[in-house]
Amino acid sequence: MWKLTGGKVHATSFSNASSSGCMDIKNEKWFSRLFDYVGVPESVFPKIKSESDDYGMTDVFGVPIPITGVIADQQSALFAQGCTKPGSVKCTNGTGSFLDINIGTTFTTSHGGVDTLIGWKLGDTTTYAVEGFAAVTGSAVQWLRDGVKFIQKSSDIEALAASVEDTNGVYFVPGLIGLITPYQDPFARGLIIGITRGTTEAHIARATLEAIAFRIKDILNIVVDQGIEISEIKIDGGASENNLLAQMIADYCNASVLRPESVEATSLGAALMAAMYMGDITLDEVERVTASDAVFTPNIDSRRREEEYKIWKEAVTRSLNWIKH
């Protein structure tokens, strides 16, 4: 905002302040104890405002344009997907995967490796979210493309993985830079196990997509164990265009997966906040803005779901703490 307004406005939104790690989320103010500890004056930090508010004007494009929507990227995607009610979920699949769940207007401390964030604040009402992050999902596909060169472009993985009915017993743990939620192990490393003479590139490609679905299930299990019931997941991000991956997420997370017409939800969320301030749309109408392009429903039985996940979890245990420290 400082740059866009030519130094006239020094402000940020509650969601951005929350995501910075420098905010006392419960009390909705900057974390002064942290600033005192590291010797940084609170005065250098911006004023915290609603996501839908007046942030001044910018003339970057040659004409004055009002800035009325400011929101952090993952919270923006959550909002754009119409996840305005408690228990609604979105999963952004890019190089990594962010799973965000609206938990309503009551602050609660999260456990198990997910973080509590401010989703947005509108008027006097603060909406909270919990977020879990899998660092290597879409980037595992990039590794197949750039590292081992199984595919020429990332989108080729769908056809390659779909050319076989299963992984032929192959499991891939995408710990290429360690494993975050819920393992919190920077010393884990990637592992492909179950390889035989019958293993092909297609089996490894399919195991890679299954691993993405398993990592999302890892995160979802934490919030389900805390009593939040999940029946559907709204997906966005470039990797979500993969139909086979979307089906695997539905299968292994045992939830309907809804994909919007446009998977670029982050920019839409900021636009919706701006439109709300200008009176062009109401909060109740936000849920109806994003239309689903496709819906994927679970089509495997619970026995197979849990058996496959159990074996994959065993593979995970073998990848943990691989780098000795």
C-alpha positions as MATLAB code, in Angstrom:
seq = 'MWKLTGGKVHATSFSNASSSGCMDIKNEKWFSRLFDYVGVPESVFPKIKSESDDYGMTDVFGVPIPITGVIADQQSALFAQGCTKPGSVKCTNGTGSFLDINIGTTFTTSHGGVDTLIGWKLGDTTTYAVEGFAAVTGSAVQWLRDGVKFIQKSSDIEALAASVEDTNGVYFVPGLIGLITPYQDPFARGLIIGITRGTTEAHIARATLEAIAFRIKDILNIVVDQGIEISEIKIDGGASENNLLAQMIADYCNASVLRPESVEATSLGAALMAAMYMGDITLDEVERVTASDAVFTPNIDSRRREEEYKIWKEAVTRSLNWIKH';
ca = [
       0.000    0.000    0.000;
       2.901    2.330    0.783;
       4.281    1.862   -2.727;
       0.932    1.880   -4.523;
      -0.147    5.122   -2.832;
       3.183    6.874   -3.209;
       3.784    6.848    0.553;
       0.389    8.289    1.491;
      -0.970    5.120    3.160;
       0.933    2.727    5.439;
      -1.605   -0.016    6.143;
      -2.278   -3.698    5.708;
      -5.183   -6.061    6.280;
      -5.850   -8.383    9.223;
      -5.228  -11.466    7.064;
      -1.843  -10.218    5.868;
      -0.818   -9.184    9.381;
      -1.905  -12.606   10.619;
       0.093  -14.432    7.950;
       3.230  -12.436    8.746;
       3.693  -14.267   12.052;
       4.135  -10.909   13.797;
       0.578  -10.539   15.040;
      -1.160  -11.419   18.300;
      -4.088  -13.030   16.495;
      -6.311  -13.496   19.526;
      -6.081   -9.823   20.524;
      -5.876   -8.575   16.910;
      -2.841   -6.352   17.294;
       0.854   -6.446   16.542;
       2.845   -8.759   18.819;
       4.701   -6.140   20.860;
       6.523   -8.705   23.014;
       8.153  -10.115   19.897;
       9.139   -6.646   18.691;
      10.646   -5.786   22.074;
      12.614   -9.044   22.076;
      14.197   -8.477   18.654;
      14.535   -4.718   19.129;
      12.197   -3.568   16.348;
       9.926   -0.606   17.124;
       6.221   -1.248   16.547;
       5.984    2.135   14.871;
       7.571    0.744   11.691;
       4.644   -1.646   11.186;
       1.557   -0.587    9.218;
      -1.908    0.117   10.572;
      -4.152   -2.983   10.447;
      -7.496   -2.560    8.688;
     -10.406   -4.582    7.373;
      -9.923   -6.571    4.163;
     -12.715   -4.481    2.613;
     -11.836   -0.863    3.391;
     -10.484    2.401    2.014;
      -6.745    2.082    1.427;
      -6.389    5.297   -0.545;
      -5.759    5.853   -4.217;
      -3.121    4.697   -6.631;
      -2.141    6.395   -9.889;
       0.301    3.691  -10.941;
      -1.690    3.208  -14.138;
      -1.900    6.910  -14.975;
      -5.334    7.594  -13.486;
      -6.533    7.618   -9.842;
      -7.866    4.190   -8.843;
      -9.308    3.469   -5.367;
      -7.804    0.550   -3.429;
     -10.650   -1.059   -1.471;
      -9.704   -4.733   -1.210;
      -6.577   -6.085    0.507;
      -6.282   -9.736    1.572;
      -3.587  -12.407    1.978;
      -3.341  -14.894   -0.853;
      -4.596  -18.143    0.720;
      -7.352  -16.397    2.650;
      -8.284  -14.668   -0.595;
      -8.698  -18.008   -2.357;
     -10.795  -19.275    0.582;
     -13.066  -16.249    0.262;
     -13.263  -16.414   -3.530;
     -14.332  -20.047   -3.364;
     -17.334  -18.963   -1.304;
     -16.053  -20.626    1.871;
     -17.794  -18.135    4.147;
     -19.388  -20.686    6.484;
     -17.637  -22.708    9.229;
     -16.435  -26.084    7.982;
     -16.072  -24.995    4.358;
     -12.734  -25.940    2.809;
     -10.563  -24.982   -0.118;
      -7.324  -26.530   -1.309;
      -4.982  -24.527   -3.520;
      -2.734  -26.825   -5.541;
       0.320  -25.120   -6.995;
       3.941  -26.125   -6.473;
       2.740  -26.867   -2.933;
      -0.756  -27.359   -1.546;
      -2.475  -25.095    0.979;
      -5.523  -26.516    2.728;
      -7.590  -23.811    4.462;
     -10.722  -24.377    6.539;
     -13.122  -21.698    7.740;
     -13.577  -22.300   11.503;
     -16.005  -19.448   12.165;
     -15.854  -16.399   14.413;
     -14.462  -17.969   17.592;
     -10.693  -18.005   18.060;
      -9.262  -21.439   18.891;
      -5.670  -22.602   19.077;
      -4.880  -25.286   16.511;
      -2.871  -28.438   17.127;
      -1.139  -31.107   15.089;
       0.808  -28.886   12.730;
      -1.914  -26.627   11.334;
      -1.979  -22.890   12.057;
      -4.820  -20.624   13.127;
      -5.012  -17.486   10.980;
      -7.372  -14.584   10.541;
      -9.291  -15.280    7.365;
     -10.735  -11.773    7.122;
     -12.395   -9.094    9.215;
     -15.511   -7.355    7.960;
     -16.863   -4.637   10.230;
     -16.596   -5.940   13.785;
     -16.727   -9.603   12.763;
     -13.518  -11.615   12.490;
     -13.536  -14.926   10.656;
     -10.780  -17.401   11.503;
      -9.257  -20.209    9.460;
      -6.874  -23.072   10.032;
      -4.233  -23.797    7.429;
      -1.967  -26.713    6.663;
       0.755  -26.729    4.028;
       2.334  -29.508    1.969;
       5.458  -27.980    0.428;
       6.006  -30.449   -2.414;
       2.960  -31.445   -4.448;
       2.883  -29.794   -7.860;
       6.669  -29.411   -7.647;
       6.910  -33.216   -7.443;
       5.346  -33.248  -10.904;
       7.892  -30.626  -11.966;
      10.617  -32.976  -10.742;
       9.251  -35.719  -12.994;
       9.447  -33.194  -15.827;
      12.794  -31.518  -15.140;
      14.660  -34.049  -12.996;
      14.021  -37.530  -14.324;
      12.406  -36.223  -17.536;
       9.487  -38.658  -17.607;
       7.285  -35.970  -19.178;
       7.872  -32.912  -21.380;
       5.335  -30.643  -19.701;
       3.550  -30.894  -16.364;
       0.123  -31.498  -17.910;
       1.463  -34.676  -19.575;
       1.383  -36.502  -16.244;
      -2.369  -37.016  -16.365;
      -2.317  -39.123  -19.525;
       0.811  -41.014  -18.414;
      -0.635  -41.818  -14.970;
      -4.022  -42.758  -16.449;
      -2.398  -45.265  -18.817;
      -2.153  -47.752  -15.933;
      -4.922  -48.886  -13.583;
      -2.863  -48.612  -10.413;
       0.682  -47.946   -9.161;
       1.625  -51.641   -9.213;
       2.609  -51.383   -5.551;
       4.735  -48.239   -5.916;
       4.479  -45.458   -3.296;
       6.107  -42.035   -3.520;
       6.804  -39.863   -0.476;
       7.401  -36.323   -1.842;
       9.808  -35.226    0.892;
      12.102  -33.483   -1.576;
      12.713  -30.624    0.870;
      11.490  -32.364    4.011;
       7.911  -32.881    5.178;
       5.867  -30.154    6.833;
       2.314  -30.638    8.211;
       1.831  -32.862   10.184;
       5.333  -34.350   10.348;
       7.357  -31.147   10.833;
      10.535  -32.916    9.723;
      12.988  -30.834    7.644;
      15.349  -33.832    7.646;
      12.959  -36.150    5.769;
      13.747  -36.853    2.133;
      11.890  -38.160   -0.875;
      11.348  -41.879   -1.222;
       9.997  -44.157   -3.928;
       9.395  -47.673   -2.641;
       7.841  -50.845   -4.025;
       9.830  -50.789   -7.262;
      10.085  -54.107   -9.125;
      11.167  -55.106  -12.621;
       7.560  -54.499  -13.636;
       7.625  -50.842  -12.571;
       7.254  -48.309  -15.379;
       7.321  -44.537  -15.663;
       3.517  -44.610  -15.669;
       3.408  -46.357  -12.280;
       5.720  -43.749  -10.745;
       3.680  -40.947  -12.343;
       0.489  -42.361  -10.866;
       2.175  -42.787   -7.473;
       3.175  -39.119   -7.631;
      -0.436  -37.990   -8.047;
      -1.567  -40.357   -5.298;
       1.097  -38.857   -3.017;
      -0.400  -35.397   -3.519;
      -3.821  -36.725   -2.507;
      -2.298  -38.485    0.516;
      -0.538  -35.288    1.648;
      -3.843  -33.410    1.478;
      -5.478  -36.231    3.471;
      -2.685  -35.879    6.061;
      -3.741  -32.294    6.702;
      -7.461  -32.935    6.486;
      -7.202  -35.680    9.111;
      -5.952  -33.161   11.681;
      -9.026  -30.956   11.468;
     -11.379  -33.945   11.240;
      -9.820  -35.297   14.459;
     -10.593  -31.930   16.076;
     -14.286  -32.362   15.357;
     -14.687  -30.446   12.080;
     -16.765  -32.439    9.594;
     -15.709  -32.086    5.961;
     -18.034  -33.182    3.161;
     -16.652  -31.168    0.246;
     -13.391  -29.545   -0.810;
     -13.164  -26.692   -3.287;
      -9.941  -26.780   -5.269;
      -8.024  -24.142   -7.212;
      -4.501  -23.535   -8.483;
      -2.832  -24.787  -11.646;
      -2.436  -28.430  -10.574;
      -6.185  -28.624   -9.947;
      -6.780  -28.715  -13.692;
      -5.641  -32.356  -13.572;
      -8.843  -34.444  -13.575;
      -7.141  -37.594  -12.319;
      -5.621  -35.734   -9.374;
      -8.979  -34.168   -8.525;
     -10.571  -37.631   -8.533;
      -7.820  -39.010   -6.296;
      -8.367  -36.185   -3.793;
     -12.067  -37.055   -3.721;
     -11.305  -40.763   -3.341;
      -8.733  -40.572   -0.572;
     -10.235  -37.632    1.340;
     -13.728  -39.165    1.055;
     -15.260  -35.836    0.065;
     -16.816  -34.252   -2.990;
     -14.266  -32.110   -4.828;
     -15.562  -28.995   -6.586;
     -13.459  -27.198   -9.184;
     -14.440  -23.689  -10.346;
     -14.524  -22.488  -13.932;
     -11.349  -20.487  -13.233;
      -8.680  -21.963  -10.950;
      -7.160  -18.487  -10.352;
      -9.085  -17.850   -7.132;
      -6.537  -15.668   -5.315;
      -6.951  -12.550   -7.437;
     -10.739  -12.998   -7.417;
     -10.881  -12.865   -3.619;
      -9.191   -9.459   -3.526;
     -11.529   -8.221   -6.254;
     -14.563   -9.390   -4.286;
     -13.368   -7.533   -1.176;
     -12.975   -4.391   -3.268;
     -16.423   -4.848   -4.812;
     -18.025   -5.308   -1.390;
     -16.622   -2.009   -0.158;
     -17.943   -0.267   -3.260;
     -21.394   -1.775   -2.686;
     -21.367   -3.865   -5.855;
     -21.843   -7.196   -4.058;
     -22.911   -8.424   -0.616;
     -21.334  -11.091    1.579;
     -24.341  -13.356    1.034;
     -23.809  -13.126   -2.722;
     -20.133  -14.133   -2.540;
     -21.030  -17.812   -2.151;
     -22.808  -17.732   -5.505;
     -20.091  -15.932   -7.464;
     -17.919  -18.954   -8.190;
     -19.600  -21.578  -10.338;
     -18.313  -25.153  -10.342;
     -16.896  -26.400  -13.629;
     -16.634  -30.006  -12.444;
     -17.529  -32.098   -9.399;
     -15.636  -35.247   -8.432;
     -17.160  -37.705   -5.964;
     -15.481  -40.629   -4.145;
     -15.658  -43.890   -6.069;
     -13.475  -46.257   -4.018;
     -14.603  -48.185   -0.957;
     -13.463  -47.339    2.558;
     -11.408  -50.528    2.923;
      -9.234  -49.738   -0.073;
      -8.973  -46.069    0.945;
      -7.623  -46.859    4.378;
      -5.410  -49.737    3.235;
      -3.637  -47.641    0.577;
      -3.194  -44.754    2.984;
      -1.876  -47.064    5.704;
       0.805  -48.469    3.395;
       1.760  -44.976    2.237;
       2.085  -43.864    5.878;
       4.472  -46.750    6.457;
       6.564  -45.462    3.568;
       6.534  -42.016    5.189;
       8.027  -43.423    8.406;
      10.954  -44.761    6.385;
      11.649  -41.335    4.889;
      11.670  -39.401    8.172;
      14.875  -38.096    9.765;
      16.919  -39.311    6.778;
      19.448  -36.456    6.988;
      21.360  -36.956   10.217;
      21.896  -33.806   12.236;
];
